[in-house]
């Protein structure tokens, strides 16, 4: 899912992306596996509680107590 997000950003806003390497992403939702598409709709933040993913998120997030907060992508630096 992250690769598809990066690909979408690069296509829709190329001025925000200097370089992009996407090793695995579907260009269209039909390119993904059916079971993955079905699972994404049921994902919740609580599902990662206590996992290494949660630990990494909390270590890197500027607002770890608000998991639904979205930040606008910042343009790449020089």
QUIBEL-V599176 format. One record per residue. RES is the residue in one small letter. PSI is psi in degrees with one decimal (* if undefined). OMEGA is omega in radians with two decimals (* if undefined). Layout:
RES,PSI,OMEGA + RES,PSI,OMEGA
This chain:
x,-36.2,3.12 + x,-37.8,3.12 + x,-40.2,3.12 + x,-36.7,3.10 + x,-44.5,3.11 + x,-42.2,3.12 + x,-45.0,3.12 + x,-45.0,3.12 + x,-44.9,-3.14 + x,-35.5,-3.14 + x,-46.3,-3.07 + x,-28.5,-3.08 + x,64.5,-3.09 + x,-22.8,3.12 + x,-15.8,3.13 + x,-7.8,-3.03 + x,122.3,3.09 + x,-49.3,3.12 + x,149.1,-3.13 + x,121.6,3.05 + x,115.0,-3.12 + x,99.0,-3.08 + x,-23.1,-3.10 + x,112.8,3.08 + x,147.4,3.06 + x,132.8,3.13 + x,-31.2,-3.11 + x,145.6,-3.13 + x,-28.8,3.12 + x,-15.9,3.14 + x,-12.6,3.14 + x,168.8,3.10 + x,139.4,-3.08 + x,-43.9,-3.10 + x,-30.5,3.08 + x,-42.5,3.11 + x,-41.0,-3.13 + x,-36.8,-3.10 + x,-35.3,-3.07 + x,-38.3,-3.13 + x,-21.0,-3.11 + x,4.4,-3.13 + x,140.9,3.07 + x,160.1,3.11 + x,-32.3,-3.13 + x,-23.3,-3.11 + x,-20.6,3.14 + x,0.8,-3.12 + x,129.1,3.09 + x,3.8,-3.11 + x,164.2,3.04 + x,-31.5,3.12 + x,-43.3,3.11 + x,-43.2,3.14 + x,-46.8,-3.14 + x,-39.7,3.11 + x,-49.3,-3.11 + x,-33.0,3.14 + x,-28.2,-3.04 + x,-19.1,-3.05 + x,135.1,3.06 + x,-18.1,-3.14 + x,68.6,-3.03 + x,-19.1,-3.13 + x,-5.2,3.14 + x,79.4,-3.06 + x,-16.6,-3.13 + x,-2.0,3.14 + x,138.3,3.10 + x,133.6,3.07 + x,145.0,3.05 + x,140.1,3.12 + x,130.6,3.12 + x,141.8,3.10 + x,147.7,3.13 + x,146.2,3.11 + x,178.7,-3.11 + x,*,*
